[in-house]
């Protein structure tokens, strides 16, 4: 059961991360069209090849419903498959396997997966403070009847920082905590960003001492262990093997995936230290007929250093409770023995909202196609990719392999 590996990522596009204050404002439809054109050029395909569309929701500026139809109309596409995926930072990975499944089912031959993440121009009747108020509570809902509005927010559990800090505190209580190892995750990824001109923190070296001296946001997390939200956006083209054969570059075939979620707030997790990425990753590796030791690189969703650590453990790269020792003993840079987030990760590349998770997918594709420049791995035939939404609540994994 599962994918046969007959669909591949053949094109990608990504805006360079920018601070919201300096990034140009574009309507989301404009961003969709621009990113689609860039991804098609990268693939060497034409708009006429596209007959599937996957877009992220629910924060699309021009509409809250019928978004795929509006986007297809704007692009001039007639599609046989359309989908909206709303999984936060897990959205990109969720888009990819859904597109691959639709292709293998024979519904379509080439799917555009697109995630605009620059701010849109504001109309005269729009409230400029609405976004700031929404971000105050992170991913939590303040609507009447929402469980977190009644049981989480009144007790100070709001936003992402407190949730991930709570998980890190639980980890420390059960397995111990090595701040130096956690800082090393951020430092190794910054080293990777130094080899990526597109990264937000390119040209800005980082040391373990600087991480540990940075402001503590929510104990034990320092500000340099937490992503910096930026403006951006990204797109992918997923195609059948027949279309991939005439694409411009080496395709990255989708040979395995897994997805798992069981809660929204970690308050309701049965065990905060055994995360949904565990069952998702086991399914992905089983489907691809690979083991964790078979991949050449990992592109792990890293909104926080604790997210990367728990993913390393639960995905099977090391045993539970041994993640910090694993980090100490391995070089996670593109030159090292365990290349992780070779583009810099979201910690040093930047997190463009929900589209931030697509940077990991795009880096996997870039490495497999041999187009990573200075940071190119000597060998890259198989890559593990993860996505994380909410506070370790919505998680998915991909296995991508070169032909």
C-alpha positions as CSV (number, residue, x, y, z in Angstrom):
1,X,0.0,0.0,0.0
2,X,1.2,3.5,-0.8
3,X,3.0,5.3,-3.5
4,X,4.9,3.5,-6.3
5,X,7.3,6.3,-6.8
6,X,5.9,7.3,-10.2
7,X,5.5,11.0,-9.4
8,X,8.4,13.5,-9.0
9,X,9.2,17.0,-8.1
10,X,10.6,18.6,-11.3
11,X,10.5,22.3,-10.7
12,X,10.7,24.8,-7.8
13,X,10.6,28.5,-7.1
14,X,11.2,30.4,-3.9
15,X,11.3,34.1,-3.0
16,X,14.4,35.1,-1.0
17,X,13.3,35.7,2.6
18,X,12.9,39.3,3.5
19,X,11.7,41.2,6.6
20,X,8.1,42.1,6.3
21,X,8.8,45.8,6.5
22,X,11.0,45.8,3.4
23,X,9.4,43.0,1.3
24,X,7.1,44.2,-1.6
25,X,3.4,43.8,-1.0
26,X,1.7,41.7,-3.7
27,X,-1.8,40.3,-4.0
28,X,-1.7,36.6,-3.3
29,X,-3.0,35.9,-6.8
30,X,-0.1,37.9,-8.2
31,X,2.3,35.8,-6.1
32,X,0.7,32.6,-7.2
33,X,1.2,33.6,-10.9
34,X,4.7,34.8,-10.4
35,X,5.8,31.7,-8.4
36,X,4.1,29.4,-10.9
37,X,5.9,31.0,-13.8
38,X,9.3,30.7,-12.1
39,X,8.6,27.0,-11.2
40,X,7.6,26.2,-14.7
41,X,10.8,27.8,-16.1
42,X,12.8,25.8,-13.6
43,X,11.1,22.6,-14.7
44,X,11.3,23.4,-18.4
45,X,7.5,22.9,-18.8
46,X,4.6,25.1,-20.0
47,X,1.5,26.2,-18.2
48,X,-0.5,24.0,-20.6
49,X,1.2,21.0,-18.9
50,X,-0.5,21.8,-15.6
51,X,-3.8,20.0,-14.8
52,X,-3.7,20.0,-11.0
53,X,-3.5,22.7,-8.4
54,X,-2.8,22.6,-4.6
55,X,-2.8,25.8,-2.6
56,X,-2.4,26.6,1.1
57,X,-5.2,27.9,3.3
58,X,-6.9,29.4,5.1
59,X,-5.1,32.8,5.0
60,X,-5.5,33.7,1.4
61,X,-6.0,37.4,1.1
62,X,-8.4,37.7,-1.8
63,X,-10.9,35.0,-0.7
64,X,-11.6,32.6,2.2
65,X,-13.6,30.1,0.0
66,X,-13.4,28.8,-3.5
67,X,-9.7,29.6,-3.6
68,X,-8.5,26.9,-6.0
69,X,-11.2,27.9,-8.5
70,X,-10.3,31.6,-8.3
71,X,-6.5,30.8,-8.6
72,X,-7.1,28.5,-11.6
73,X,-9.2,31.2,-13.3
74,X,-6.5,33.8,-12.7
75,X,-3.8,31.4,-14.1
76,X,-5.9,30.4,-17.0
77,X,-5.8,26.7,-16.0
78,X,-8.3,24.0,-16.4
79,X,-7.6,21.4,-13.8
80,X,-8.8,17.9,-12.9
81,X,-7.6,18.0,-9.3
82,X,-7.7,20.9,-6.8
83,X,-7.0,20.9,-3.1
84,X,-6.6,23.3,-0.2
85,X,-4.2,22.1,2.5
86,X,-4.3,23.7,6.0
87,X,-1.6,22.0,8.1
88,X,0.5,25.0,9.2
89,X,4.2,24.2,8.8
90,X,3.3,20.7,7.7
91,X,1.4,22.1,4.7
92,X,4.2,21.8,2.1
93,X,4.9,18.2,2.8
94,X,1.2,17.5,2.9
95,X,0.8,19.1,-0.5
96,X,3.6,17.1,-2.1
97,X,2.2,13.6,-1.2
98,X,-1.4,14.6,-2.1
99,X,-0.2,15.8,-5.5
100,X,1.8,12.6,-6.0
101,X,-1.2,10.4,-5.0
102,X,-3.4,12.3,-7.4
103,X,-0.9,11.7,-10.2
104,X,-0.5,8.0,-9.5
105,X,-4.4,7.6,-9.4
106,X,-4.4,9.0,-12.9
107,X,-6.3,12.2,-12.1
108,X,-3.7,14.5,-13.5
109,X,-0.2,14.6,-15.0
110,X,1.4,17.8,-13.5
111,X,0.4,19.6,-10.3
112,X,1.3,23.1,-9.2
113,X,1.7,23.4,-5.4
114,X,2.0,27.0,-4.4
115,X,2.2,29.0,-1.2
116,X,2.2,32.8,-1.3
117,X,3.6,34.3,1.9
118,X,4.3,38.0,1.2
119,X,1.8,40.5,2.7
120,X,-0.9,41.7,0.3
121,X,-1.9,45.3,-0.2
122,X,-4.6,46.4,2.2
123,X,-8.0,47.7,1.1
124,X,-9.6,50.8,2.6
125,X,-12.0,48.7,4.8
126,X,-9.3,46.3,6.1
127,X,-8.1,46.5,9.7
128,X,-4.3,47.0,9.8
129,X,-4.1,45.6,13.4
130,X,-5.9,42.3,12.6
131,X,-2.8,40.4,11.8
132,X,-0.9,41.6,14.9
133,X,-3.8,40.6,17.1
134,X,-4.0,37.1,15.5
135,X,-0.3,36.5,15.9
136,X,-0.5,37.5,19.6
137,X,-2.0,34.1,20.3
138,X,0.0,32.1,17.7
139,X,-2.0,29.3,16.3
140,X,-4.6,29.3,19.1
141,X,-8.2,30.1,18.4
142,X,-9.9,32.7,20.5
143,X,-13.3,31.9,19.1
144,X,-16.2,31.0,21.4
145,X,-16.3,27.2,21.8
146,X,-12.6,26.6,20.9
147,X,-11.1,24.4,23.6
148,X,-7.9,26.4,23.8
149,X,-9.9,29.6,24.3
150,X,-11.3,28.1,27.5
151,X,-8.6,25.9,28.8
152,X,-5.2,27.1,27.4
153,X,-5.2,30.9,26.9
154,X,-6.5,32.0,30.3
155,X,-3.6,30.2,31.9
156,X,-0.9,31.8,29.9
157,X,-0.4,29.0,27.3
158,X,-0.5,31.1,24.2
159,X,1.6,31.3,21.0
160,X,4.2,28.8,20.0
161,X,7.1,29.8,22.3
162,X,5.3,28.6,25.5
163,X,4.3,25.3,23.9
164,X,7.7,24.4,22.6
165,X,9.3,25.6,25.9
166,X,7.0,23.3,27.8
167,X,8.0,20.4,25.6
168,X,11.7,21.3,26.1
169,X,11.1,21.5,29.9
170,X,9.5,18.0,29.9
171,X,12.4,16.7,27.9
172,X,14.9,18.1,30.4
173,X,13.0,16.5,33.3
174,X,12.9,13.1,31.7
175,X,16.2,12.8,29.8
176,X,18.3,15.8,30.9
177,X,19.2,18.9,28.9
178,X,22.4,20.0,27.3
179,X,22.2,23.7,26.2
180,X,25.5,23.4,24.3
181,X,24.2,20.6,22.1
182,X,21.0,22.5,21.5
183,X,22.9,25.6,20.5
184,X,25.1,23.4,18.2
185,X,22.0,22.7,16.1
186,X,21.5,26.4,15.4
187,X,25.2,26.9,14.8
188,X,25.7,24.1,12.4
189,X,22.7,25.3,10.4
190,X,24.1,28.8,10.4
191,X,27.2,27.3,8.9
192,X,25.1,25.9,6.1
193,X,23.4,29.3,5.6
194,X,26.9,30.9,5.1
195,X,27.1,28.7,1.9
196,X,23.6,29.8,0.7
197,X,23.4,33.3,-0.7
198,X,19.6,33.2,-0.5
199,X,19.5,32.7,3.3
200,X,18.3,35.4,5.5
201,X,21.4,35.1,7.7
202,X,23.9,34.6,4.9
203,X,27.2,36.3,5.8
204,X,26.4,36.3,9.6
205,X,28.5,33.6,11.4
206,X,27.2,32.3,14.7
207,X,28.9,30.7,17.7
208,X,27.6,28.5,20.5
209,X,28.5,31.2,22.9
210,X,26.4,33.7,21.1
211,X,23.4,31.4,21.1
212,X,23.7,30.8,24.8
213,X,24.2,34.5,25.5
214,X,21.1,35.6,23.5
215,X,17.9,36.6,25.1
216,X,16.0,33.8,26.8
217,X,12.4,34.0,25.4
218,X,10.8,31.0,27.2
219,X,13.0,28.9,29.4
220,X,15.0,27.1,28.2
221,X,14.7,28.5,24.7
222,X,16.9,31.4,23.6
223,X,15.9,33.8,20.8
224,X,18.6,32.3,18.5
225,X,16.9,28.8,18.9
226,X,13.7,30.2,17.5
227,X,12.8,31.0,13.9
228,X,12.5,34.5,12.6
229,X,9.3,35.0,10.7
230,X,9.9,36.6,7.3
231,X,8.0,37.3,4.1
232,X,8.4,34.9,1.2
233,X,6.6,32.3,-0.8
234,X,7.3,29.1,-2.8
235,X,6.0,26.8,-5.4
236,X,6.7,23.2,-6.7
237,X,5.8,21.3,-9.8
238,X,5.0,17.6,-9.2
239,X,4.7,15.6,-12.4
240,X,4.2,12.0,-13.7
241,X,7.2,10.0,-14.7
242,X,6.3,10.6,-18.3
243,X,6.3,14.4,-17.9
244,X,9.4,14.2,-15.7
245,X,11.3,12.5,-18.5
246,X,11.1,15.7,-20.5
247,X,11.7,18.1,-17.7
248,X,14.9,20.1,-17.5
249,X,16.6,18.6,-14.5
250,X,17.1,15.4,-12.5
251,X,13.7,14.7,-10.9
252,X,13.2,14.0,-7.2
253,X,10.8,11.0,-7.1
254,X,8.3,10.8,-4.1
255,X,8.8,7.3,-3.0
256,X,7.4,7.4,0.6
257,X,5.3,9.6,2.8
258,X,3.5,9.5,6.2
259,X,1.3,11.9,8.0
260,X,-0.1,11.9,11.6
261,X,-2.0,14.2,13.9
262,X,-4.0,13.6,17.1
263,X,-4.3,16.9,18.9
264,X,-3.9,20.7,18.3
265,X,-2.6,21.8,21.7
266,X,0.2,19.8,23.4
267,X,-1.9,20.1,26.6
268,X,-3.9,17.2,25.2
269,X,-1.0,15.0,23.9
270,X,-0.7,11.6,25.5
271,X,3.1,12.0,25.6
272,X,4.7,15.3,24.5
273,X,8.0,13.5,23.9
274,X,6.7,10.9,21.4
275,X,5.6,13.1,18.6
276,X,3.4,12.5,15.5
277,X,6.5,12.5,13.3
278,X,7.3,9.0,14.7
279,X,4.5,7.1,13.0
280,X,4.6,9.4,10.0
281,X,8.3,8.7,9.4
282,X,8.0,4.9,10.0
283,X,5.3,4.8,7.3
284,X,7.4,6.9,4.9
285,X,10.5,4.7,5.3
286,X,8.4,1.5,5.0
287,X,6.7,2.8,1.9
288,X,10.1,3.8,0.3
289,X,11.7,0.5,1.4
290,X,14.5,2.4,3.1
291,X,15.8,2.8,6.6
292,X,17.0,6.0,8.3
293,X,20.6,5.1,7.6
294,X,20.0,4.9,3.9
295,X,19.4,8.6,3.3
296,X,22.2,11.0,2.2
297,X,20.7,14.1,3.9
298,X,17.8,15.2,6.1
299,X,15.8,18.4,5.8
300,X,14.1,18.6,9.1
301,X,11.5,21.2,10.0
302,X,13.2,23.4,12.6
303,X,11.0,26.1,13.9
304,X,12.8,25.5,17.2
305,X,15.9,23.5,18.1
306,X,13.8,21.2,20.2
307,X,11.7,20.4,17.1
308,X,14.7,19.3,15.2
309,X,16.0,17.2,18.2
310,X,12.7,15.4,18.7
311,X,12.4,14.7,15.0
312,X,15.9,13.1,14.9
313,X,14.8,10.8,17.7
314,X,11.3,10.0,16.6
315,X,12.2,9.5,13.0
316,X,14.6,6.8,14.0
317,X,18.0,8.5,13.4
318,X,18.9,7.9,17.1
319,X,17.2,6.4,20.1
320,X,14.8,8.3,22.4
321,X,16.7,10.4,24.9
322,X,19.9,10.2,22.9
323,X,19.3,13.2,20.6
324,X,21.7,15.5,22.3
325,X,24.5,13.0,22.3
326,X,23.8,12.4,18.6
327,X,24.1,16.1,17.9
328,X,27.4,16.4,19.8
329,X,28.9,13.4,18.0
330,X,27.9,14.4,14.4
331,X,28.7,17.3,12.1
332,X,25.4,18.5,10.8
333,X,26.8,20.9,8.2
334,X,26.9,20.3,4.5
335,X,30.6,19.2,4.9
336,X,29.8,16.8,7.7
337,X,28.9,13.2,8.2
338,X,25.2,13.9,8.8
339,X,24.1,16.8,6.6
340,X,21.0,18.4,8.0
341,X,19.1,21.4,6.7
342,X,21.8,22.2,4.2
343,X,20.2,25.4,3.1
344,X,20.4,26.8,6.7
345,X,17.1,25.5,8.0
346,X,14.4,27.9,8.9
347,X,16.5,29.0,11.9
348,X,19.0,30.6,9.5
349,X,17.3,30.6,6.1
350,X,14.1,32.1,7.5
351,X,10.5,31.0,8.0
352,X,8.1,32.5,5.5
353,X,4.9,31.6,7.3
354,X,3.4,28.3,6.3
355,X,5.6,28.4,3.2
356,X,8.6,28.1,5.5
357,X,8.2,24.3,5.4
358,X,8.5,24.3,1.6
359,X,12.1,25.5,2.0
360,X,13.1,22.1,3.3
361,X,11.4,20.4,0.4
362,X,13.0,22.7,-2.1
363,X,16.5,22.1,-0.6
364,X,16.0,18.4,-0.9
365,X,15.1,18.8,-4.6
366,X,18.0,21.2,-5.1
367,X,20.5,18.7,-3.6
368,X,19.1,15.8,-5.6
369,X,19.3,17.8,-8.9
370,X,22.9,18.8,-8.1
371,X,22.2,22.5,-8.2
372,X,23.1,23.5,-4.6
373,X,26.4,25.3,-5.6
374,X,28.9,25.6,-2.8
375,X,26.9,23.5,-0.4
376,X,26.3,20.7,-2.9
377,X,26.7,17.3,-1.3
378,X,29.1,14.9,-3.1
379,X,26.4,12.3,-3.2
380,X,22.6,12.9,-2.8
381,X,20.3,10.2,-4.1
382,X,17.9,10.0,-1.1
383,X,16.6,12.6,1.3
384,X,14.3,12.6,4.3
385,X,12.1,15.7,4.7
386,X,9.8,16.5,7.6
387,X,7.0,19.1,8.2
388,X,5.6,20.3,11.5
389,X,2.5,22.3,12.1
390,X,1.2,23.9,15.3
391,X,3.1,22.8,18.4
392,X,4.3,19.4,17.3
393,X,0.7,18.6,16.4
394,X,0.5,18.1,12.7
395,X,3.5,16.3,11.3
396,X,4.4,14.6,8.0
397,X,7.4,13.0,6.3
398,X,8.6,12.5,2.8
399,X,11.3,10.3,1.2
400,X,12.6,11.8,-2.1
401,X,14.9,9.9,-4.4
402,X,16.8,10.7,-7.5
403,X,16.3,8.6,-10.6
